[in-house]
Amino acid sequence: MKIAIVTLTRRGTSVGCRLRERLAVLGDEVDVYVPMKIVQRYASVTGDRQVNLYSSNLTQLLGEIYHQYQALICVMATGLVVRVIAPLLQHKTTDPPVIVVDEGARFAISLVAGHWGGGNRLTERVAAELGAVPVVTTASEVRGKIAVDVLAREWGATLEPLDWLPAVNAALVNGEELPIFTDLALPDQPANWATGGYRVFPLAQYQPESADEVVLLTSQNVPLPRGAYLFVRPRTLVAGIGCRRGVSRAEILEAVTAALKLANRSRQSLRKLATIALKADEAGILEAAAALGVPIEFYQPDDLARAWEEDSGLSRSPMVKDKIGVDGVCEPACLLGTGNPRLILPKTRFPRVTVALAEVRSGWWESDQGISTS
């Protein structure tokens, strides 16, 4: 995690430098920002440790670095931090976690983005490294519950619609048991879903007309319930792409969007694109992947050919075989792009593009799109 530690005083700088060393050992990339006047007056406070000096005021500094880091740790008074960052706050899904540590290193306070941003988890880590008391005030943690956005973040999933998040989490912290309807195998954690405030059901049992607050963990598009709801969209889908030379970004995007609609799947669950290595220089595919916000994997012809050894029922194209030496691209590519795959949309032809979709059957929470909370 890329973290900025900002200090104001001599004692705070000492704490910040000590914390940087501890977090760096754990693999975090940490920069410490120290007022120039502190180093000029107390040169020994930083020793030979590398720090970033600033001569501007705190408001200007935080405004400049607010979105440059995945988290900010401010070693200073909480009230000061609140006043400075207030104009910078936008939304819980885009704001970085902000943690406040007092200059005596007695308390570590999760101030902003505790759930979605992972601030609560980071606060616990900071407190453990400093021997401080973690201060986490979000209601779900206080009641020993696991907020929906925390689960989504740990699984590398996305949430929609965010407007319903407060209502769904409110039901959880008020002691109601939230149903999770899913068509996927869940991870072992949390070990006791009931303790966390949830009860898990197969998606086939979902009845929208009788559901109030509900969580739908699926890549599928299903009828909306009558009350508050959240879709937790796991990154489970891989789109295999075959195309003609010179295909445009727009053609790829239109084909992928149409394929997802045919499969009744959400674009939010798209994990990656996959195709043959011969297309590694195809601008349309590269630009489409960037527009979708997903990576793209390229497979050698020999890798694609092995897919027919495992599934002889895949589509075969004599024309493709003549041109590139394999029987097809989109189906084997999407299957290779998943672990324990399931083909949910066979090869489908669009103008100048073919698309197939596969979905991970299990282990989806270990996706390369997952977000580390360690």
C-alpha positions as CSV (number, residue, x, y, z in Angstrom):
1,M,0.0,0.0,0.0
2,K,1.3,3.5,-0.9
3,I,1.0,5.6,2.3
4,A,1.9,9.2,3.2
5,I,2.7,10.0,6.8
6,V,2.4,13.8,7.6
7,T,3.9,15.3,10.7
8,L,3.9,18.8,12.3
9,T,6.1,18.6,15.4
10,R,9.4,17.3,16.6
11,R,7.7,14.5,18.6
12,G,5.3,13.8,15.8
13,T,8.2,13.5,13.3
14,S,9.9,10.9,15.5
15,V,6.7,8.9,15.6
16,G,6.2,9.2,11.9
17,C,9.7,8.0,11.1
18,R,9.4,5.1,13.5
19,L,6.1,4.1,11.9
20,R,7.5,4.3,8.4
21,E,10.2,1.9,9.3
22,R,7.7,-0.6,10.7
23,L,5.3,-0.4,7.8
24,A,8.1,-0.6,5.2
25,V,9.2,-3.9,6.7
26,L,5.7,-5.2,6.0
27,G,6.0,-4.2,2.3
28,D,4.2,-0.9,2.3
29,E,5.6,2.0,0.3
30,V,5.7,4.9,2.8
31,D,6.7,8.6,2.4
32,V,7.1,10.8,5.4
33,Y,6.4,14.6,5.1
34,V,8.1,16.8,7.6
35,P,8.0,20.6,8.0
36,M,11.3,22.1,6.8
37,K,11.5,24.2,9.9
38,I,11.5,21.1,12.1
39,V,14.5,19.6,10.4
40,Q,16.3,22.9,10.3
41,R,15.9,23.3,14.1
42,Y,16.1,19.7,15.1
43,A,18.4,18.0,12.6
44,S,18.8,14.9,14.7
45,V,15.0,14.1,14.7
46,T,15.3,12.4,11.3
47,G,18.9,11.4,11.4
48,D,20.0,9.8,8.1
49,R,16.4,8.8,7.3
50,Q,15.0,10.1,4.0
51,V,12.0,12.4,4.4
52,N,10.1,14.8,2.2
53,L,10.4,18.4,3.4
54,Y,7.6,20.8,3.0
55,S,7.6,24.6,3.6
56,S,3.9,25.2,2.6
57,N,1.1,25.1,5.1
58,L,-0.7,21.9,5.9
59,T,-3.8,22.8,3.9
60,Q,-1.8,23.2,0.8
61,L,0.3,20.0,1.3
62,L,-2.7,17.8,2.0
63,G,-4.5,19.3,-1.0
64,E,-1.6,18.3,-3.2
65,I,-1.0,14.8,-2.0
66,Y,-4.6,13.8,-1.1
67,H,-5.2,11.6,-4.1
68,Q,-1.6,10.6,-4.7
69,Y,-1.6,8.0,-2.0
70,Q,-3.8,5.0,-1.0
71,A,-3.8,6.2,2.6
72,L,-2.8,9.3,4.7
73,I,-1.6,9.0,8.3
74,C,-1.5,12.4,10.1
75,V,0.5,12.6,13.3
76,M,-1.2,15.6,14.9
77,A,-4.5,16.7,16.5
78,T,-7.7,15.2,15.2
79,G,-9.5,18.5,15.1
80,L,-6.8,20.1,12.9
81,V,-7.0,17.2,10.4
82,V,-10.8,17.4,10.3
83,R,-10.7,21.1,9.4
84,V,-8.0,20.7,6.8
85,I,-9.5,17.7,4.9
86,A,-13.1,18.7,5.1
87,P,-13.0,20.6,1.7
88,L,-11.2,17.6,0.1
89,L,-13.8,15.0,0.9
90,Q,-15.8,13.7,-2.1
91,H,-17.2,10.2,-1.6
92,K,-16.5,7.1,0.5
93,T,-15.6,5.1,-2.6
94,T,-13.0,7.6,-3.8
95,D,-11.6,9.2,-0.6
96,P,-8.4,7.6,0.7
97,P,-8.4,6.4,4.3
98,V,-7.2,9.1,6.7
99,I,-5.8,8.0,10.0
100,V,-4.8,10.3,12.9
101,V,-2.1,9.4,15.4
102,D,-1.4,11.6,18.4
103,E,2.2,12.6,18.8
104,G,2.5,10.5,21.9
105,A,1.6,7.4,19.8
106,R,-1.1,6.5,22.3
107,F,-4.1,6.4,19.9
108,A,-4.6,5.6,16.2
109,I,-7.9,6.9,15.0
110,S,-9.8,5.8,11.8
111,L,-11.2,9.1,10.6
112,V,-12.2,8.6,6.9
113,A,-12.9,5.7,4.5
114,G,-12.9,3.1,7.3
115,H,-14.9,0.5,5.4
116,W,-14.5,0.8,1.6
117,G,-11.1,2.4,1.8
118,G,-9.8,-0.1,4.3
119,G,-9.0,2.6,6.9
120,N,-10.2,0.5,9.9
121,R,-7.9,-2.4,9.0
122,L,-5.0,0.0,8.5
123,T,-5.8,1.7,11.8
124,E,-5.5,-1.7,13.6
125,R,-2.1,-2.3,11.8
126,V,-0.8,1.1,12.8
127,A,-1.9,0.7,16.4
128,A,-0.2,-2.7,16.6
129,E,3.1,-1.4,15.2
130,L,3.1,1.6,17.6
131,G,1.7,-0.1,20.6
132,A,-1.2,2.3,20.5
133,V,-5.0,1.9,21.1
134,P,-7.0,1.6,17.8
135,V,-10.0,3.9,17.8
136,V,-12.7,2.6,15.3
137,T,-16.1,4.1,15.7
138,T,-18.1,2.7,12.7
139,A,-21.2,1.1,14.1
140,S,-20.7,-2.3,12.4
141,E,-17.3,-2.8,14.1
142,V,-18.6,-1.6,17.4
143,R,-21.4,-4.2,17.3
144,G,-19.0,-6.9,16.0
145,K,-20.7,-7.0,12.5
146,I,-19.1,-7.0,9.1
147,A,-20.3,-4.2,6.9
148,V,-21.3,-5.1,3.3
149,D,-18.7,-2.7,1.8
150,V,-16.0,-4.3,3.9
151,L,-16.9,-7.8,2.5
152,A,-16.9,-6.4,-1.0
153,R,-13.5,-4.7,-0.6
154,E,-11.9,-7.9,0.8
155,W,-13.3,-9.9,-2.1
156,G,-12.2,-7.3,-4.7
157,A,-15.9,-6.9,-5.7
158,T,-17.8,-3.8,-6.6
159,L,-21.1,-2.6,-5.1
160,E,-24.2,-1.2,-6.8
161,P,-26.2,0.9,-6.3
162,L,-24.3,2.8,-3.7
163,D,-27.4,4.9,-2.8
164,W,-28.7,1.8,-0.9
165,L,-25.5,1.2,1.1
166,P,-26.5,3.2,4.2
167,A,-29.9,1.5,4.4
168,V,-28.5,-2.0,4.1
169,N,-25.7,-1.4,6.6
170,A,-28.2,0.3,8.9
171,A,-30.3,-2.9,9.0
172,L,-27.2,-4.9,9.8
173,V,-26.1,-2.7,12.7
174,N,-29.7,-2.5,14.1
175,G,-29.6,-6.3,14.7
176,E,-31.4,-7.5,11.6
177,E,-30.1,-10.6,9.8
178,L,-29.2,-9.8,6.2
179,P,-29.9,-12.5,3.6
180,I,-27.2,-13.0,1.0
181,F,-28.4,-14.7,-2.1
182,T,-25.6,-16.1,-4.3
183,D,-24.9,-18.5,-7.1
184,L,-21.2,-18.8,-6.1
185,A,-19.2,-20.8,-3.6
186,L,-18.3,-18.5,-0.7
187,P,-14.9,-18.3,1.0
188,D,-14.5,-19.8,4.5
189,Q,-14.3,-16.3,6.0
190,P,-16.1,-15.1,8.0
191,A,-16.2,-18.6,9.5
192,N,-19.5,-17.9,11.1
193,W,-21.8,-15.9,8.8
194,A,-24.6,-15.7,11.4
195,T,-22.2,-14.0,13.9
196,G,-21.4,-11.5,11.2
197,G,-25.1,-10.7,10.7
198,Y,-25.7,-12.6,7.5
199,R,-27.6,-15.7,6.4
200,V,-26.6,-17.3,3.1
201,F,-29.1,-18.7,0.6
202,P,-28.8,-20.1,-3.0
203,L,-29.7,-17.5,-5.6
204,A,-32.5,-19.9,-6.8
205,Q,-34.4,-19.2,-3.6
206,Y,-34.4,-15.4,-4.1
207,Q,-38.0,-14.0,-4.4
208,P,-37.9,-10.3,-5.2
209,E,-41.5,-9.6,-4.2
210,S,-40.8,-10.8,-0.6
211,A,-37.4,-9.3,-0.1
212,D,-36.7,-6.2,2.0
213,E,-33.1,-5.4,2.8
214,V,-31.1,-8.0,0.7
215,V,-27.6,-8.6,-0.6
216,L,-27.2,-10.2,-4.0
217,L,-23.8,-11.7,-4.6
218,T,-23.8,-12.6,-8.2
219,S,-22.7,-11.6,-11.7
220,Q,-26.2,-12.1,-12.9
221,N,-28.8,-9.4,-13.5
222,V,-31.9,-10.4,-11.5
223,P,-35.2,-8.7,-10.8
224,L,-34.9,-5.9,-8.2
225,P,-36.5,-6.5,-4.8
226,R,-39.1,-4.2,-3.3
227,G,-36.8,-2.8,-0.5
228,A,-33.2,-1.7,-0.1
229,Y,-30.7,-3.9,-1.9
230,L,-27.1,-4.2,-2.9
231,F,-25.5,-6.1,-5.7
232,V,-22.1,-7.4,-4.7
233,R,-20.4,-7.9,-8.1
234,P,-17.5,-10.4,-7.9
235,R,-14.8,-10.2,-10.6
236,T,-15.6,-13.6,-12.0
237,L,-16.1,-13.1,-15.8
238,V,-13.5,-13.4,-18.5
239,A,-14.3,-12.3,-22.1
240,G,-12.5,-14.2,-24.8
241,I,-12.0,-12.1,-27.9
242,G,-11.5,-13.0,-31.6
243,C,-11.4,-10.2,-34.2
244,R,-10.4,-9.1,-37.6
245,R,-7.3,-6.9,-38.1
246,G,-7.8,-3.2,-37.7
247,V,-10.9,-3.6,-35.5
248,S,-11.8,-0.5,-33.5
249,R,-12.2,0.1,-29.8
250,A,-15.9,0.9,-30.4
251,E,-16.5,-2.5,-32.2
252,I,-14.9,-4.4,-29.3
253,L,-16.8,-2.5,-26.7
254,E,-20.1,-3.0,-28.5
255,A,-19.5,-6.7,-28.9
256,V,-18.5,-7.2,-25.2
257,T,-21.5,-5.2,-24.0
258,A,-23.8,-7.2,-26.2
259,A,-22.3,-10.5,-25.1
260,L,-22.8,-9.6,-21.4
261,K,-26.4,-8.7,-22.1
262,L,-27.0,-12.0,-23.9
263,A,-25.5,-13.8,-20.9
264,N,-27.6,-11.7,-18.5
265,R,-24.4,-10.6,-16.7
266,S,-23.2,-7.4,-15.2
267,R,-20.3,-5.5,-16.7
268,Q,-19.1,-4.8,-13.2
269,S,-18.2,-8.5,-12.9
270,L,-15.8,-8.4,-15.8
271,R,-12.4,-9.5,-14.7
272,K,-10.3,-9.4,-17.8
273,L,-10.2,-9.9,-21.6
274,A,-8.3,-12.7,-23.2
275,T,-7.1,-13.4,-26.8
276,I,-4.3,-14.8,-28.9
277,A,-0.8,-13.4,-28.6
278,L,-1.0,-12.5,-32.4
279,K,-3.3,-9.7,-31.3
280,A,-0.9,-8.1,-28.8
281,D,-0.4,-5.1,-31.0
282,E,-4.1,-4.7,-31.9
283,A,-4.9,-1.1,-30.8
284,G,-8.7,-1.7,-30.7
285,I,-8.4,-4.5,-28.2
286,L,-5.8,-2.6,-26.0
287,E,-8.0,0.5,-26.0
288,A,-11.1,-1.4,-25.2
289,A,-9.5,-3.1,-22.2
290,A,-8.4,0.3,-21.0
291,A,-11.9,1.7,-21.4
292,L,-13.3,-1.2,-19.5
293,G,-10.7,-0.9,-16.7
294,V,-9.6,-4.5,-17.0
295,P,-6.3,-6.2,-17.9
296,I,-5.9,-8.3,-21.0
297,E,-4.1,-11.6,-21.3
298,F,-2.5,-12.9,-24.5
299,Y,-2.1,-16.7,-25.1
300,Q,0.2,-18.5,-27.5
301,P,-1.4,-20.7,-30.2
302,D,-0.1,-23.8,-28.5
303,D,-1.8,-22.8,-25.2
304,L,-5.1,-22.3,-27.0
305,A,-4.7,-25.6,-28.9
306,R,-4.5,-27.5,-25.6
307,A,-8.0,-26.3,-24.7
308,W,-9.5,-28.8,-27.1
309,E,-7.7,-31.6,-25.3
310,E,-9.8,-30.8,-22.3
311,D,-13.0,-30.0,-24.1
312,S,-13.5,-31.4,-27.6
313,G,-16.9,-29.7,-27.8
314,L,-15.5,-26.2,-28.3
315,S,-16.3,-24.4,-31.5
316,R,-14.0,-25.0,-34.4
317,S,-13.4,-22.7,-37.4
318,P,-11.6,-24.1,-40.5
319,M,-11.0,-20.5,-41.6
320,V,-9.3,-19.5,-38.3
321,K,-7.3,-22.8,-38.5
322,D,-6.0,-21.9,-41.9
323,K,-5.1,-18.3,-40.9
324,I,-3.5,-18.7,-37.4
325,G,-3.1,-22.5,-36.9
326,V,-5.7,-23.0,-34.2
327,D,-9.3,-24.0,-34.4
328,G,-10.6,-20.9,-32.6
329,V,-9.7,-18.1,-30.2
330,C,-12.5,-16.7,-28.1
331,E,-13.7,-19.8,-26.4
332,P,-10.3,-21.3,-25.4
333,A,-8.9,-17.9,-24.5
334,C,-11.7,-17.2,-22.0
335,L,-11.4,-20.7,-20.5
336,L,-7.7,-20.3,-20.1
337,G,-8.3,-16.9,-18.4
338,T,-10.1,-18.4,-15.5
339,G,-9.4,-21.1,-12.8
340,N,-12.0,-23.9,-12.7
341,P,-13.9,-22.2,-15.5
342,R,-17.5,-22.5,-16.7
343,L,-18.4,-21.4,-20.2
344,I,-21.6,-19.3,-19.9
345,L,-21.7,-17.8,-23.4
346,P,-20.3,-19.9,-26.3
347,K,-18.7,-18.2,-29.3
348,T,-21.0,-15.5,-30.5
349,R,-20.4,-13.6,-33.7
350,F,-20.7,-9.8,-34.0
351,P,-19.5,-7.6,-36.9
352,R,-15.7,-8.3,-37.1
353,V,-15.6,-9.6,-33.6
354,T,-16.3,-12.9,-31.8
355,V,-16.9,-13.1,-28.0
356,A,-17.2,-15.9,-25.5
357,L,-17.7,-15.6,-21.8
358,A,-16.5,-17.9,-19.0
359,E,-17.0,-17.6,-15.2
360,V,-14.8,-18.7,-12.4
361,R,-16.6,-21.5,-10.4
362,S,-14.7,-21.1,-7.2
363,G,-11.8,-19.2,-5.7
364,W,-13.1,-16.0,-7.3
365,W,-12.2,-14.0,-4.2
366,E,-8.5,-14.8,-4.9
367,S,-8.9,-13.0,-8.3
368,D,-6.0,-11.0,-9.5
369,Q,-8.4,-8.1,-9.3
370,G,-8.8,-8.6,-5.6
371,I,-7.7,-5.8,-3.2
372,S,-5.3,-6.6,-0.5
373,T,-6.3,-5.6,3.0
374,S,-3.2,-6.8,4.8
